[in-house]
Amino acid sequence: MTGLPEERDSSVFTGQMTVSRADFQTIMRRLGPWLPDVPDAPPVALAVSGGGDSIALAWLAASWRRRLIAFVVDHGLRPEFADEAASALKTLSELGIPAELLKVRDLPYGPALARRARDARYEVLIDACRRAGAVDLLVAHQADDQAETVAMRQRRGSGAGLSGMAWVSERADIRIVRPLLGYSRETLRNTLRQAGLGWCDDPSNENERAERVRVRKQLEPVEKQALLRRAEKAAEERISQERAIIHELMQTQCLMSWGWAALGETLPSVDVLAALIRCIGGSDYLPPLAAIEQLREKKLPGTLGGVRLLWGKAGGDRRDQWLLIREVAAMQPPVPAGEDQCWDRRFVLRYSGKSMPAGLTMGAAGAGLSRKDRAGLPAALTATLPALWKDEQRLCVPHLGIGDQKLLADMAFDFSPPSPVTATFRWMNTYLT
């Protein structure tokens, strides 16, 4: 089946549709699996702005399950948002959805404001999800957003980006779910009108200085429909590629562990190598495929995308093979340690004790680990593992189980890069097969 709702009209953009709660529940079943909807289970989170799309999402979700929590994000850029947020919180309360107002701090005006605001919004949303124990975040992107995204990426020649936004993707350790991609903006507003609910319109959505707004005003319904079909086709190609990557990883028995990978005696394909480098390097984007091809052809150690390719021994059999590890020079310097804090865009610190000791930092383990402590791994690799430090003294390296035993009992690092080796297949195959 395709990504669009089966109940759709011949065109998603006719403006004559509404979304029933039954339609929504059908979509959510396909986008699972979901945690049980019981009182002691973690909630599913909603990102709500107060606009028509997110209020429609909240109304639909309220009939889907009880264990929900909504987050309303204030970027601090528009004074009038205080009233909009109050209206959104009131509506959420009437729908029986617990809600929390989140604030983005220190987001100045300037270049790339939309991108910086989006990144800051996801940062506070993900932090809030972690605090609430939520592993799923529903966002209200819809078909018009999808068509506009593809149109903008098409103009830039973005290649794989022409698949648009995925129905399900991952960001850090949170699953991002977009259940409304098959419905137009007007369809969602029709749904709210039928339900007797109001919404707030953000005036910045009319500001033609923004590329998205200009594209939105230029696109006709027939163009949007064609762009949506193009997104479907590109998404199918992307998922097929991800399946091929997973199949190759399984066939070649590549080992991905703790932020590094053992590749065997033969380098994998360009696509697999690119996906691994993006993941290990903590990057949002794939490295240039031409550079990957050159690296494969040379069959020599090298660096690319913040990742180092080297030949060495690793694993129980201690055989020589190709290894991918983080490039030391590209790693983030030490940062203050805190529960659920991320270091190097890849490792999230988990703490189970009563109170975290003061003055700790987290950073690379660095050099100086003895051979017996390295568990058969090369020194170049163990130097890139996350460690806890205090006053320039390395206290423990959790992945190797060495150091202060009290800290080792209470703390651990989760490997949570912004881009898994395959960003969507783990969940998308539930929906697209």
C-alpha positions in Angstrom: 0.0 0.0 0.0 1.0 3.6 -0.3 1.6 6.1 2.4 -1.7 8.0 1.8 -4.9 7.1 3.6 -7.0 4.6 1.7 -10.1 6.7 2.2 -8.7 9.6 0.3 -10.4 11.4 -2.5 -8.9 11.3 -6.0 -7.0 14.4 -4.9 -5.9 15.0 -1.3 -6.2 18.7 -1.9 -9.9 19.0 -2.9 -10.7 20.5 0.5 -13.9 18.5 0.7 -12.7 15.9 3.2 -12.7 15.5 7.0 -10.8 13.1 9.1 -12.9 10.8 11.3 -11.7 9.4 14.5 -12.1 5.9 13.0 -9.8 7.0 10.1 -7.2 8.2 12.6 -7.3 5.0 14.6 -6.8 2.9 11.5 -3.7 5.0 10.6 -2.3 4.7 14.2 -2.7 0.9 14.1 -0.5 0.8 10.9 2.0 3.2 12.5 2.6 1.0 15.5 3.7 -0.9 17.6 2.6 1.2 20.6 3.0 0.7 24.3 -0.1 -0.5 26.1 -2.6 2.3 26.9 -2.7 1.6 30.7 -2.4 4.0 33.6 1.2 3.1 34.5 2.5 3.0 30.9 4.6 5.9 29.5 2.5 8.4 27.6 2.6 9.2 23.9 3.6 12.8 23.4 2.1 15.4 21.1 3.7 18.6 19.8 1.0 21.2 19.8 1.4 24.8 18.7 -2.3 25.9 18.8 -2.5 26.0 15.0 -5.2 24.1 13.1 -3.0 21.1 12.3 -1.8 20.4 15.8 -5.3 21.1 17.4 -6.7 18.6 14.9 -4.0 16.1 15.9 -4.9 16.6 19.5 -8.6 16.1 18.9 -8.0 12.9 17.0 -5.5 11.5 19.4 -7.8 12.1 22.4 -10.1 9.4 21.1 -7.3 7.1 20.2 -5.8 6.6 23.7 -5.8 8.0 27.2 -2.1 8.0 28.0 -1.1 11.2 26.3 0.9 14.3 27.1 1.0 17.5 25.0 3.9 19.9 24.8 3.4 23.5 23.7 6.7 25.2 22.7 7.2 29.0 23.0 10.2 30.2 21.0 10.1 33.6 22.6 10.0 35.3 19.2 6.4 36.6 19.2 4.8 38.3 22.2 1.3 37.4 21.0 2.2 33.7 21.3 1.4 33.9 25.0 -2.3 34.3 24.2 -2.1 31.5 21.5 -0.4 29.2 24.0 -3.1 29.9 26.7 -5.7 29.1 24.1 -4.0 25.8 23.1 -3.6 24.8 26.8 -7.3 25.5 27.4 -8.3 23.4 24.4 -6.0 20.6 25.5 -7.5 20.7 29.0 -11.0 20.4 27.6 -9.9 17.4 25.5 -8.6 15.8 28.7 -4.9 15.9 27.6 -2.3 16.9 30.2 -0.1 19.6 28.8 3.1 21.5 29.6 4.4 24.8 28.2 8.1 24.6 27.2 10.3 27.6 26.5 13.2 28.0 24.1 15.9 30.1 25.6 18.2 32.5 23.9 17.1 32.2 20.2 18.1 35.5 18.6 16.9 36.8 15.3 19.3 36.4 12.5 20.2 34.1 9.5 18.6 30.7 9.2 16.1 31.6 11.9 13.5 29.0 10.8 16.1 26.2 10.9 17.5 27.2 14.2 14.0 27.5 15.7 13.1 24.1 14.4 16.3 22.5 15.9 15.7 24.3 19.2 12.0 23.2 19.2 13.0 19.5 18.7 15.7 19.8 21.4 13.2 21.0 24.1 10.6 18.5 22.9 13.0 15.6 23.1 14.2 16.6 26.6 10.5 16.9 27.7 9.8 13.4 26.2 12.6 11.9 28.2 11.4 13.5 31.4 7.9 12.1 30.8 9.2 8.7 29.8 7.7 9.1 26.3 9.4 7.3 23.4 6.9 8.4 20.7 6.3 12.0 19.7 3.4 12.8 17.4 3.8 15.9 15.2 1.2 17.5 12.9 2.9 17.8 9.6 0.3 17.3 6.8 0.0 16.9 3.1 0.5 20.5 2.2 3.7 20.6 4.3 4.9 17.5 2.5 4.2 18.9 -1.0 6.0 22.2 0.0 9.0 20.3 1.4 9.4 18.3 -1.8 9.0 21.3 -4.0 11.7 23.2 -2.1 14.1 20.2 -2.1 13.4 19.6 -5.8 14.5 23.2 -6.5 17.7 22.6 -4.6 18.3 19.2 -6.3 18.3 17.3 -3.0 18.2 13.8 -4.4 17.0 11.4 -1.7 15.3 14.4 0.0 12.6 14.3 -2.6 11.0 11.5 -0.6 10.0 14.3 1.8 9.2 13.8 5.4 8.9 10.2 6.6 5.7 9.0 8.3 8.0 7.6 11.0 11.6 8.6 11.7 13.9 8.8 14.7 15.6 11.7 16.3 18.0 10.8 19.1 16.2 8.2 21.2 12.7 9.4 20.3 10.4 8.1 17.5 8.9 10.9 15.5 5.5 10.0 14.1 3.6 12.1 11.5 0.1 10.5 11.2 -1.5 13.4 9.2 0.7 13.4 6.1 -2.1 12.0 4.0 -4.5 14.9 4.8 -4.5 18.5 3.6 -4.4 21.6 5.7 -8.0 22.4 4.6 -9.2 18.9 5.5 -7.9 19.3 9.0 -9.6 22.6 9.4 -12.9 21.1 8.1 -12.5 18.4 10.7 -12.1 21.1 13.5 -15.1 23.0 12.2 -17.2 19.9 12.3 -16.0 19.2 15.8 -16.8 22.8 16.9 -13.1 23.6 17.8 -11.2 26.7 17.1 -7.5 27.3 16.4 -4.9 30.1 16.1 -3.3 31.2 12.9 0.4 32.1 13.1 0.9 35.4 11.1 4.4 34.3 10.2 2.8 31.8 7.9 1.9 34.7 5.6 5.4 36.3 5.6 6.7 35.8 2.1 10.3 36.4 3.2 10.1 32.7 4.1 10.8 30.3 1.2 8.1 27.9 2.4 5.4 30.6 2.4 6.4 31.7 -1.2 6.2 28.1 -2.4 2.9 27.6 -0.6 1.3 30.5 -2.4 2.6 29.4 -5.8 1.5 25.8 -5.8 -1.8 24.8 -7.3 -3.7 21.6 -6.1 -2.7 19.6 -9.2 0.9 20.5 -8.6 0.7 19.5 -4.9 -0.9 16.2 -5.8 2.0 15.5 -8.3 4.6 16.4 -5.7 2.9 14.1 -3.2 3.0 11.2 -5.6 6.7 12.0 -6.2 7.3 11.9 -2.5 5.6 8.5 -2.3 7.7 7.1 -5.1 11.0 8.4 -3.6 10.0 7.1 -0.2 9.4 3.6 -1.6 12.9 3.8 -3.2 14.4 4.9 0.0 12.8 2.1 2.0 13.9 -0.4 -0.6 17.5 0.9 -0.3 17.3 0.6 3.5 16.1 -2.9 3.2 19.1 -3.7 1.0 21.4 -2.1 3.6 20.0 -4.2 6.4 20.2 -7.4 4.2 23.9 -6.6 3.4 24.7 -6.0 7.1 23.2 -9.3 8.0 24.8 -11.2 5.2 28.3 -9.8 5.9 27.9 -10.0 9.7 29.1 -6.4 10.2 29.2 -5.7 14.0 27.9 -2.3 15.1 28.7 -1.7 18.8 29.2 1.3 21.2 29.7 3.8 18.5 32.0 1.9 16.3 31.8 -0.9 13.7 33.7 -4.0 12.7 33.3 -4.6 9.0 35.2 -7.8 8.3 38.0 -8.3 5.8 36.1 -6.7 2.8 34.6 -3.3 2.8 30.8 -3.1 2.4 29.0 -1.3 -0.4 29.0 2.5 -0.8 25.5 2.8 0.6 26.2 0.7 3.7 29.5 2.5 4.3 27.9 5.9 4.0 25.1 4.9 6.4 27.6 3.6 9.0 29.8 6.7 8.7 26.8 9.0 9.2 25.7 7.1 12.3 29.2 6.8 13.9 30.0 10.4 13.1 26.8 11.6 14.8 25.9 13.5 11.6 22.4 14.4 10.2 23.5 13.8 6.6 25.2 11.2 4.5 28.8 11.9 3.5 29.4 12.5 -0.3 29.0 9.1 -2.0 31.9 10.0 -4.5 34.2 10.3 -1.5 33.0 7.0 -0.1 33.7 5.3 -3.5 37.3 6.7 -3.5 37.8 5.4 0.0 36.7 2.0 -1.0 38.8 1.9 -4.1 42.0 2.9 -2.3 41.5 0.2 0.4 43.7 2.2 2.7 43.0 3.7 6.1 41.6 7.2 6.0 39.1 9.7 7.5 35.7 11.0 6.3 32.8 12.6 8.0 34.4 12.7 11.4 35.0 8.9 11.2 38.2 7.0 10.8 38.7 3.8 8.8 41.5 1.6 9.9 42.8 -2.0 9.7 43.1 -3.8 13.1 42.0 -6.5 15.5 38.7 -6.3 17.4 36.2 -8.9 18.6 36.5 -12.3 20.2 38.3 -13.9 17.4 41.0 -11.2 17.3 41.2 -11.3 13.6 42.4 -8.4 11.4 39.6 -6.6 9.8 38.4 -3.1 8.8 37.1 -1.0 11.6 35.1 2.3 11.6 35.7 4.5 14.7 35.1 8.1 15.6 37.8 10.5 14.6 39.3 11.8 17.9 39.9 15.3 16.4 36.3 15.6 15.5 34.9 14.7 18.9 33.2 17.1 21.2 35.3 18.4 24.2 34.3 17.3 27.7 31.0 18.7 28.9 29.4 18.8 32.4 27.7 15.5 33.2 24.0 15.5 33.8 21.2 12.9 33.7 19.9 12.4 30.1 22.6 14.8 28.8 24.1 14.1 25.4 27.8 14.2 24.6 29.3 14.2 21.1 25.7 14.1 19.6 25.8 10.3 20.2 26.0 9.2 23.8 23.3 10.0 26.4 24.1 9.6 30.1 21.7 7.6 32.2 21.8 7.8 36.0 19.8 5.5 38.3 21.3 6.6 41.7 19.7 9.0 44.2 21.8 12.1 43.5 24.5 12.5 40.9 28.0 13.5 42.3 28.9 17.1 41.6 31.7 18.2 39.4 31.7 15.3 36.9 32.3 15.8 33.2 31.8 13.4 30.3 34.1 13.1 27.4 36.4 10.8 25.5 38.2 8.0 27.4 41.4 9.1 25.7 44.8 7.4 25.8 46.5 5.5 28.6 44.2 2.5 29.0 46.1 -0.6 29.7 46.0 -3.6 27.4 44.1 -5.7 30.0 41.5 -2.9 30.4 40.9 -2.5 26.6 39.0 -5.9 26.3 40.9 -6.9 23.2 40.1 -3.6 21.4 42.8 -1.3 19.8 43.8 1.7 21.8 42.7 4.0 18.9 39.2 2.7 19.4 38.9 2.7 23.2 40.2 6.3 23.2 36.9 7.3 21.5 34.6 5.6 24.1 32.6 7.9 26.5 34.0 8.2 30.0 33.3 10.1 33.2 36.0 12.5 34.5 36.6 14.7 37.5 39.4 17.2 37.9 41.1 15.8 34.8 41.1 12.3 36.3 39.3 9.5 34.4 36.9 7.9 36.9 35.3 5.2 34.7 34.7 3.9 31.2 31.2 2.3 31.4 31.4 0.4 28.1 34.6 -1.4 29.3 33.3 -1.8 32.9 36.4 -0.3 34.4 36.8 2.4 37.0 34.8 3.5 40.0 32.5 0.6 40.8 29.8 2.9 42.5 29.6 5.0 39.4 29.5 2.0 37.2 26.6 0.6 39.1 24.6 3.9 38.8 25.5 5.2 35.4 25.6 4.1 31.8 25.9 5.6 28.3 23.2 4.9 25.7 24.4 5.2 22.1 21.7 7.5 20.6 23.0 9.1 17.4 20.8 11.6 15.5 20.8 9.2 12.5 20.6 5.4 13.0 22.2 3.3 10.3 18.8 3.1 8.7 16.7 6.0 9.9 13.2 4.6 9.3 13.0 1.0 8.2 12.7 -0.4 11.7 9.3 1.2 12.0 8.2 2.1 8.5 7.9 -1.5 7.3 5.0 -1.8 9.7 3.1 0.9 7.7 4.3 0.4 4.1 3.9 -3.4 3.7 
